[in-house]
Every structure is written in structure tokens, then in C-alpha cells.
Amino acid sequence: MFNLNVIISASLILASLFPAPPPAANINIDLVRVQKSERRMQLLSGETLVREYKIALGARPIGHKRWQGDERTPEGRYALDWRNPNSIAHKSIHISYPNAQDSAAAKSIGVPPGGAIMIHGAANGYGWWGWVLQLIDWTDGCIAVTNQEMDEIWTLVQDGTPIEINP
């Protein structure tokens, strides 16, 4: 059996020894790409990979979000359209789900499409769990990263940046 304290201590030591280098200040992130099956999110500037993050998704990650409460993360092309520095998680950036097609599909089966899909850090008060929260899919359909990563994403990604969410 693994000792969680030893694992956490080792990961903190490794993170301090091998921190990610800071990105250049003049980098323009023009696409955020998510690979749900790989639990990976990339920040791209043209064809250049600037950053890559391990992510947690909705608790039922397979398939496109269809209705409010289905715990799925949407798939498709959206925009990061606004941000909330005072959210219930450590900062959040809104994904423009639902679009007109999502709304029409939900309406056709008589359910609300849902909304408030965000990229965010840990729920407030749980940031100390850090990378441990990245080991499971725990959101209601959002994309979660660590608080430190969310601070970096917050700085690098501008409102209006497209996000492509792939299965």
C-alpha cells in the first residue's frame, strides 16, 4: 500500500526541482485544444505548443454534453468568452457552451442544455489537494486544473480565444 504523505512529499520535491519554465511574455495563445480521452489540455500559438496540462473532466466524461446535470464535458469548438476571478473554484474562464446547435438538440428531447461550463482550478478551500484532484474526473462538466496552472492559464489566455474540445 502506498503512503499518501510520502507520495505528496515526493511530488512537491520533484515540482520544486523541475518547475515549468515561464512562457515568454509576448506569446499569443490562439487556440486551446482539449483531448478528453487523454485528459490533456494544450495552449497553442500557431503550431507551437506553449503549455500542456493534465486535466480532470466531468464525472461522466465519455460523449458530448447533452443536458444540464449529465456530468459530461462538451465536445466541439467554442470560445473562452469571459472570466470570473471570484468563482466557487480558484478562478474560472467560461466556455461558450451551449451554442445554438446544443440548445436545439436539448430542446428536441425536452431538456435544458445546461451551461456554466468553465476551465477552473480546485474548489475553494481544496487547493491544497493540488495534483491529487487531477487523478479523477470530478466536475459537473467543466475542465479542472491545479490552482497554480489556473493562475498561469488566466495570464496566458485572453477572452475570445477559441477552444477545441475533442473526444
KOLLODO-955904 format. One record per residue: residue in three letters; x, y, z of N, C-alpha, C in turn. Coordinates in steps of 0.02 Angstrom, whole numbers, padded with zeros to 5 digits, always signed. Each point is the difference from the previous one (the first is absolute). Last residue first. Example, Ala and Ser with C-alpha at 12.3 -4.5 7.8 and 13.67 -1.06 7.14 Angstrom:
! residues 2
SER+00642-00112+00354+00042+00059+00003-00039+00055+00037;ALA+00015-00286-00004-00045+00059+00000+00045+00060+00000;
This chain:
! residues 167
PRO-00654+00721-01423-00015-00060+00041+00062-00032+00031;ASN+00006+00264-00051-00005-00062-00039-00015-00059+00046;ILE-00009+00285-00014-00005-00056+00047-00015-00062-00040;GLU+00097+00266-00029-00021-00059-00039+00002-00059+00049;ILE-00007+00287+00011+00016-00062+00034-00030-00057-00041;PRO+00074+00283-00037-00039-00060-00014+00025-00060+00041;THR+00008+00266+00074+00042-00054-00027-00044-00061-00015;GLY-00076+00206+00108-00010-00007-00072+00042-00055-00031;ASP+00086+00115+00223-00070-00010-00018-00006+00000-00076;GLN+00238-00072+00089-00043+00059-00002-00072-00019-00014;VAL+00232-00125+00113-00057-00006-00046-00045+00061+00005;LEU+00201-00029+00139+00019-00013-00069-00058+00005-00050;THR-00022+00026+00245+00046+00050-00027+00011-00007-00075;TRP-00131-00160+00116-00033+00065+00008+00041+00056-00032;ILE+00094-00215+00021-00048+00002-00055-00035+00068+00000;GLU+00142-00043+00182+00039+00007-00062-00047+00008-00061;ASP-00096-00044+00211+00030+00067+00000+00038+00013-00064;MET-00086-00214+00033-00053+00047-00017+00027+00071+00001;GLU+00143-00173+00069-00010-00001-00072-00053+00049-00021;GLN+00034-00025+00229+00060+00030-00030-00007+00002-00076;ASN-00168-00113+00119-00004+00073+00009+00060+00035-00031;THR-00072-00232-00109+00021+00022+00067-00005+00076+00004;VAL-00171-00111-00165+00073-00003+00005+00018+00019+00072;ALA-00238-00076-00156+00035+00022+00060+00075-00011-00006;ILE-00247+00027-00146+00069-00023-00008+00039+00029+00058;CYS-00279-00061-00014+00053+00049-00012+00067-00034-00012;GLY-00211-00102+00065+00005+00009-00072+00055+00049-00019;ASP-00051-00060+00226-00067-00010-00028-00001+00008-00076;THR+00220-00091+00146-00040+00061-00010-00070-00018-00025;TRP+00192-00154+00048-00042+00018+00056-00046+00060-00012;ASP+00191-00205-00084-00047+00047-00032-00053+00017+00052;ILE+00260-00072+00063-00068-00024-00012-00040+00053-00037;LEU+00229+00033+00061+00001-00073-00011-00069-00028-00014;GLN+00065+00230+00062+00006-00013-00072-00001-00074-00015;LEU-00001+00092+00223-00066+00009-00032+00003-00012-00075;VAL+00200-00006+00125-00041-00058+00018-00069+00005-00033;TRP+00167+00176-00013+00001-00050-00052-00043-00061+00016;GLY-00043+00194+00163+00040+00007-00061-00009-00056-00050;TRP-00075+00057+00239-00001-00066-00030+00039-00001-00066;TRP-00040+00201+00121+00056-00038+00028+00001-00071-00026;GLY-00179+00154-00050+00060+00009-00041+00059-00040+00024;TYR-00238+00034+00084+00029-00065-00015+00063+00004-00043;GLY-00141+00188+00070+00013-00037+00062+00032-00068-00011;ASN-00138+00101-00199+00030+00041+00053+00005-00040+00065;ALA+00009-00132-00228-00052+00034+00038+00033+00037+00058;ALA+00159-00036-00205-00035-00041+00051-00055+00041+00032;GLY+00058+00092-00235+00043-00034+00048-00041-00041+00048;HIS-00083+00057-00259+00009+00028+00067+00051-00040+00040;ILE-00156+00046-00245+00066-00025+00019+00013+00032+00069;MET-00257-00043-00087+00058+00042+00011+00065-00041-00001;ILE-00290+00019-00040+00056-00045-00011+00064+00042-00001;ALA-00248+00059+00027+00052+00012+00051+00056-00051-00004;GLY-00233-00080-00096+00045+00056-00014+00050+00005+00057;GLY-00237-00147-00113+00050+00013+00051+00044+00058-00020;PRO-00199-00098-00116+00067-00019-00021+00053+00006+00055;PRO-00271-00065+00028+00043+00059-00006+00072-00020-00016;VAL-00214-00148-00084+00041+00012+00059+00039+00065-00008;GLY-00146-00131-00165-00038+00027+00056+00039+00011+00064;ILE+00062-00070-00232-00016-00057+00044-00030+00024+00066;SER+00059+00155-00172-00034-00053-00037-00016-00061+00044;LYS+00128+00185+00083-00072+00017-00005-00038-00056-00035;ALA+00235-00016+00012-00030-00010+00066-00076+00013-00003;ALA+00122+00045-00195+00001-00072+00014-00032-00015+00067;ALA+00029+00226-00062-00052-00032-00040-00003-00075+00014;SER+00172+00124+00104-00065+00020+00027-00057-00034-00038;ASP+00220-00029-00080-00008-00034+00064-00069+00014+00030;GLN+00060+00116-00196-00011-00070-00014-00011-00040+00064;ALA+00058+00230+00017-00068-00009-00027-00016-00073-00013;ASN+00182+00028+00184-00010+00039-00061-00070-00014-00026;PRO+00087-00013+00266-00021-00034-00062-00001+00049-00059;TYR+00196+00016+00111-00053-00050-00005-00060+00026+00039;SER+00228+00108-00027-00063+00025-00028-00052-00054-00016;ILE+00193+00021+00200-00003-00029-00067-00069+00015-00028;HIS+00149+00128+00208-00060-00030-00028+00010-00025-00071;ILE+00166+00026+00222-00008+00031-00066-00057-00038-00034;SER+00097+00041+00272-00032-00040-00052-00006+00041-00064;LYS+00113-00018+00279-00006+00032-00065-00034-00045-00051;HIS+00015-00119+00204+00054+00049-00006+00002+00027-00071;ALA-00236-00075+00087+00064-00035-00008+00053+00055-00006;ILE-00214+00071+00020+00001-00049+00055+00061-00046-00005;SER+00020+00251-00102-00045-00058-00008+00004-00046+00060;ASN+00100+00229-00076-00030-00014+00065-00046-00060-00002;PRO+00114+00096-00193+00054-00005+00050-00026-00019+00069;ASN-00087-00040-00261-00025+00017+00067+00056-00008+00051;ARG-00046+00038-00292+00034-00031+00057-00028+00025+00066;TRP-00062-00039-00290+00005+00045+00057+00031-00037+00059;ASP-00012-00098-00225-00030+00066-00011-00002+00048+00059;LEU+00107-00217-00146+00008+00019+00070-00022+00073+00004;ALA-00091-00179-00188+00045+00055+00015+00004+00008+00076;TYR-00050-00222-00177-00032+00053+00037+00050+00057+00008;ARG-00044-00260-00126+00039+00063-00001-00042+00055+00032;GLY-00012-00275+00058-00010+00046-00056+00043+00061+00007;GLU-00114-00167+00193+00048-00012-00054-00017+00047-00056;PRO-00052-00009+00289-00019+00005-00071+00057-00017-00047;THR-00036-00110+00243+00035+00058-00026-00017+00005-00074;ARG-00155-00118+00202+00045-00008-00057+00031+00067-00019;GLU-00177-00061+00171+00069-00005+00022+00050-00014-00057;ASP-00250+00049+00011+00024-00065-00025+00074-00013+00017;GLY-00146+00202+00047+00004-00052+00051+00026-00067-00026;GLN-00106+00165-00175+00020+00022+00066+00001-00059+00049;TRP+00031-00063-00256-00049+00035+00042+00030+00018+00067;ARG+00130-00094-00183-00065+00003-00032-00052+00039+00040;LYS+00287-00047-00048-00050+00024+00048-00066+00008-00037;HIS+00176-00178-00095-00013+00072+00001-00053+00017+00052;GLY+00168-00221+00020-00056+00028-00037-00008+00074+00010;ILE+00123-00133+00188-00006-00026-00068-00063+00028-00033;PRO+00071+00044+00236+00036+00036-00053-00011-00023-00072;ARG-00103+00018+00253-00018-00047-00053+00031+00027-00065;ALA+00043+00124+00192+00000-00067+00030-00022-00055-00049;GLY+00122+00228-00086-00063-00018+00032+00002-00073+00022;LEU+00241+00083-00023-00060+00017-00038-00063-00012+00042;ALA+00287+00056+00024-00056-00041+00023-00062+00025-00036;ILE+00276+00016-00075-00064+00029+00020-00046-00053+00030;LYS+00274+00078-00071-00043-00057+00015-00064+00030+00028;TYR+00162+00140-00171-00023-00013+00069-00039-00065+00003;GLU+00184+00172-00158-00044-00059+00001-00015-00017+00072;ARG+00107+00217-00172-00010-00033+00064-00046-00060-00009;VAL+00088+00113-00190+00028+00044+00051-00004-00033+00069;LEU+00008-00075-00273-00027-00019+00064+00034+00042+00054;THR-00033+00058-00269+00046-00010+00056-00038-00016+00064;GLU-00085+00064-00224+00013-00072+00006+00045-00017+00060;GLY-00130+00220+00020+00012-00028-00067+00007-00075+00007;SER-00003+00053+00212+00012+00063-00035+00019-00020-00070;LEU-00133-00133+00219+00039+00004-00061+00005+00072-00025;LEU-00059-00176+00224-00004+00069-00021+00046+00007-00060;GLN-00133-00226+00113+00058+00034-00028-00016+00072-00015;MET-00088-00231+00155-00018+00064-00029+00064+00035-00022;ARG-00099-00266+00077+00054+00046-00017-00028+00064-00030;ARG-00083-00240+00054-00001+00046+00058+00057+00051-00007;GLU-00074-00174-00160+00069+00001+00027+00005+00044+00062;SER-00205-00022-00121+00021-00070+00012+00070-00004+00031;LYS-00092+00215-00068-00033-00029+00059+00026-00070+00016;GLN+00112+00212-00117-00009-00070-00019-00029-00036+00061;VAL+00024+00273-00086-00012-00050+00052-00009-00068-00033;ARG+00104+00268-00054-00023-00065-00027-00004-00050+00058;VAL+00013+00281-00064+00004-00047+00056-00029-00065-00027;LEU+00109+00229-00129-00044-00058+00004+00014-00039+00064;ASP+00115+00202-00056-00056+00009-00047-00045-00061-00004;ILE+00198+00144+00155-00035-00064-00003-00060+00009-00045;ASN+00237+00136+00019-00072+00008-00014-00031-00069-00006;ILE+00236+00117+00120-00032-00057-00033-00075+00014-00008;ASN+00183+00135+00110-00034+00022-00061-00033-00057-00039;ALA+00131-00027+00206-00053+00048+00014-00040+00018-00062;ALA+00120-00241+00039+00020+00067-00020-00059+00047+00008;PRO+00004-00212+00159-00007+00015-00072+00023+00072-00014;PRO+00101-00158+00201-00052+00049-00015-00005+00012-00075;PRO+00074-00240+00100+00029+00066-00014-00056+00050-00015;ALA-00031-00210+00166-00008+00018-00071+00030+00068-00012;PRO+00101-00151+00198-00058+00042-00016-00004+00013-00075;PHE+00134-00166+00160-00011+00004-00072-00061+00043-00017;LEU+00075-00033+00228+00063-00011-00037-00007+00011-00074;SER-00188+00015+00146+00046+00055+00015+00066-00008-00037;ALA-00164-00169-00020-00025+00062-00031+00046+00058+00014;LEU+00049-00208+00103+00012-00002-00072-00023+00064-00034;ILE-00046-00023+00229+00072+00006-00011+00015+00001-00074;LEU-00221-00040+00062+00018+00070+00014+00075+00012-00011;SER-00083-00220-00019-00022+00040-00057+00016+00074+00011;ALA+00049-00153+00174+00043-00013-00058-00021+00044-00058;SER-00135+00006+00192+00066+00030+00013+00046-00008-00060;ILE-00210-00107-00008-00008+00072-00004+00067+00035+00010;ILE-00004-00233+00027-00012+00017-00070-00006+00076-00008;VAL+00019-00085+00217+00063-00009-00035-00008+00020-00073;ASN-00192+00000+00134+00045+00054+00021+00067-00004-00036;LEU-00162-00174-00032-00018+00063-00035+00046+00057+00019;ASN+00055-00264-00008-00011+00050+00051-00011+00067-00034;PHE-00046-00261-00096+00038+00062-00004-00018+00047+00057;MET-00002-00281-00016-00042+00059+00000+00044+00062+00000;
